[in-house]
Amino acid sequence: MAKRISLREFQKGLVERLASAKRGGVTRALLGIQAGLEYWLLDLGDAGEILPTPALTSVPLTRPWFDGIANIRGSLYAVVDFSAFQGGEHIPPGSNNRLLLVGARFGINSALRINRALGLRNPEELELQEDRDLRPWAGEQYVDKQGRIWRRLLLRNLLAQPAFLEIGI
């Protein structure tokens, strides 16, 4: 159930956020997603649309992590199971699965199948860790108040990986 606040509290909060924005204190929110057992953060500018998983057309002789092709409003998107691509478990079919359209900004019609979208995260509420993930698409690591590890998803690096682009076996 959503927390109820009065109109006065809402307006006060809005005024404070607008004042902070004018002072340059705007925090850049990051989109949180879950793929397999991992939690990822990505810039809203890099993230495309998030959709329920539509019907996929399978493509023979492709890697096991390549889920197929999706027709989204007349455009074809290559769909990759993001967890399986990284060597994790395949994301089981379910009503919570989502497609994250990621490549349009970079000229690639690609979508990542994820377990779920987790909404916006404020990086100021996360603690930066010194550990570094060796995957080229994994940026900084953070820990939230619940102890979950979040990795920054560097989409440009992911989409440039030959392993990501070469789906044939």
Wavefront OBJ file of the C-alpha trace (Angstrom):
o trace
v 0.000 0.000 0.000
v 1.338 3.409 -0.946
v 2.327 5.837 1.765
v -0.218 8.641 2.048
v 1.008 12.193 2.432
v -0.866 15.428 2.641
v -0.921 17.910 -0.201
v 1.059 20.352 1.958
v 3.849 17.756 2.512
v 3.918 16.944 -1.194
v 4.196 20.610 -2.154
v 6.921 21.201 0.436
v 8.934 18.271 -0.925
v 8.454 19.490 -4.483
v 9.635 22.997 -3.582
v 12.733 21.536 -1.893
v 13.578 19.403 -4.947
v 13.123 22.364 -7.307
v 15.331 24.554 -5.106
v 17.960 21.808 -5.051
v 17.812 21.575 -8.851
v 18.370 25.325 -9.197
v 21.431 25.081 -6.928
v 22.812 22.272 -9.066
v 22.225 19.635 -6.422
v 20.254 17.340 -8.679
v 21.073 13.712 -8.093
v 21.078 11.563 -11.158
v 18.751 8.661 -10.563
v 19.703 5.283 -11.955
v 17.371 2.547 -13.158
v 17.649 -0.652 -11.129
v 17.101 -4.034 -12.779
v 17.542 -7.662 -11.798
v 18.990 -10.232 -14.192
v 19.305 -13.679 -12.662
v 20.789 -13.247 -9.205
v 22.509 -9.941 -10.015
v 21.349 -6.369 -9.555
v 22.325 -3.734 -12.096
v 22.101 0.050 -12.359
v 22.027 1.980 -15.598
v 21.704 5.584 -16.644
v 18.215 6.582 -17.676
v 19.689 8.128 -20.830
v 21.029 4.721 -21.867
v 17.936 2.779 -20.899
v 15.235 2.498 -23.462
v 11.719 1.341 -22.961
v 10.799 -1.453 -20.545
v 8.088 -3.804 -21.811
v 6.452 -7.062 -20.811
v 8.090 -9.867 -22.780
v 6.165 -10.315 -26.056
v 6.043 -13.466 -28.158
v 9.528 -14.280 -29.412
v 10.453 -15.930 -32.688
v 13.256 -18.410 -32.167
v 16.262 -18.388 -34.459
v 18.011 -21.689 -35.168
v 21.754 -22.187 -34.734
v 22.210 -19.398 -32.199
v 23.838 -19.254 -28.798
v 21.784 -20.611 -25.858
v 21.515 -17.104 -24.349
v 19.936 -15.678 -27.510
v 16.163 -15.833 -26.944
v 15.076 -14.830 -30.434
v 13.545 -11.913 -32.280
v 10.723 -9.698 -31.007
v 8.514 -7.515 -33.176
v 7.950 -4.312 -31.236
v 5.701 -1.857 -33.028
v 6.956 -2.989 -36.419
v 10.669 -3.006 -35.560
v 12.623 -6.201 -34.985
v 14.745 -6.505 -31.839
v 17.328 -9.168 -31.020
v 16.541 -10.464 -27.523
v 19.317 -11.636 -25.199
v 18.780 -13.381 -21.865
v 21.109 -11.086 -19.904
v 21.653 -13.538 -17.059
v 22.447 -16.484 -19.350
v 24.736 -14.312 -21.496
v 26.894 -13.753 -18.413
v 27.009 -17.462 -17.580
v 24.166 -17.369 -15.048
v 20.881 -19.201 -14.934
v 18.386 -18.736 -17.746
v 15.605 -16.385 -16.750
v 12.507 -18.571 -16.419
v 9.422 -17.476 -18.316
v 7.023 -15.550 -16.153
v 4.736 -12.588 -15.932
v 7.401 -10.453 -14.196
v 9.949 -10.828 -17.012
v 10.639 -7.669 -18.937
v 12.447 -6.580 -22.048
v 14.736 -3.626 -21.689
v 15.283 -2.033 -25.090
v 18.891 -0.930 -24.954
v 20.449 -0.448 -28.338
v 18.372 2.223 -30.096
v 20.550 5.062 -28.819
v 23.609 3.258 -30.170
v 22.053 2.207 -33.491
v 21.451 -1.434 -32.517
v 17.974 -2.905 -32.118
v 18.724 -5.034 -29.099
v 16.779 -5.954 -25.976
v 17.852 -7.546 -22.719
v 15.469 -9.975 -21.086
v 15.580 -9.334 -17.353
v 13.779 -10.789 -14.362
v 12.289 -7.457 -13.403
v 12.704 -3.725 -13.337
v 13.239 -2.426 -9.799
v 12.623 1.271 -10.321
v 14.820 4.283 -9.742
v 17.733 4.226 -7.311
v 19.477 7.232 -5.838
v 23.260 6.720 -6.038
v 23.710 8.845 -2.905
v 21.907 6.146 -0.924
v 24.387 3.492 -2.070
v 27.876 2.886 -0.738
v 30.632 2.653 -3.350
v 32.788 -0.480 -3.036
v 36.401 -0.800 -4.049
v 35.928 -4.269 -5.590
v 36.051 -4.221 -9.362
v 34.228 -6.629 -11.650
v 36.353 -7.748 -14.602
v 33.506 -7.871 -17.132
v 33.976 -4.922 -19.531
v 30.303 -3.924 -19.223
v 30.404 -3.829 -15.406
v 31.289 -0.460 -13.927
v 31.397 0.600 -10.295
v 30.009 -1.638 -7.571
v 27.717 -0.387 -4.835
v 26.086 -1.868 -1.755
v 22.635 -0.806 -0.576
v 21.309 -0.698 2.984
v 20.029 -4.285 2.664
v 23.516 -5.530 1.736
v 22.710 -6.183 -1.938
v 25.496 -5.630 -4.444
v 24.624 -3.410 -7.400
v 26.807 -3.106 -10.475
v 26.767 -0.227 -12.920
v 25.857 -1.486 -16.405
v 27.936 0.201 -19.093
v 25.707 -0.385 -22.111
v 28.123 1.032 -24.669
v 30.727 -1.525 -23.531
v 28.206 -4.381 -23.562
v 26.968 -3.586 -27.054
v 30.549 -3.376 -28.345
v 31.507 -6.861 -27.120
v 32.095 -9.308 -29.986
v 30.597 -12.088 -27.830
v 27.372 -10.068 -27.512
v 27.184 -9.323 -31.221
v 28.044 -12.818 -32.510
v 24.951 -14.882 -31.786
v 25.610 -17.722 -34.227
v 27.104 -21.039 -33.178
l 1 2 3 4 5 6 7 8 9 10 11 12 13 14 15 16 17 18 19 20 21 22 23 24 25 26 27 28 29 30 31 32 33 34 35 36 37 38 39 40 41 42 43 44 45 46 47 48 49 50 51 52 53 54 55 56 57 58 59 60 61 62 63 64 65 66 67 68 69 70 71 72 73 74 75 76 77 78 79 80 81 82 83 84 85 86 87 88 89 90 91 92 93 94 95 96 97 98 99 100 101 102 103 104 105 106 107 108 109 110 111 112 113 114 115 116 117 118 119 120 121 122 123 124 125 126 127 128 129 130 131 132 133 134 135 136 137 138 139 140 141 142 143 144 145 146 147 148 149 150 151 152 153 154 155 156 157 158 159 160 161 162 163 164 165 166 167 168 169
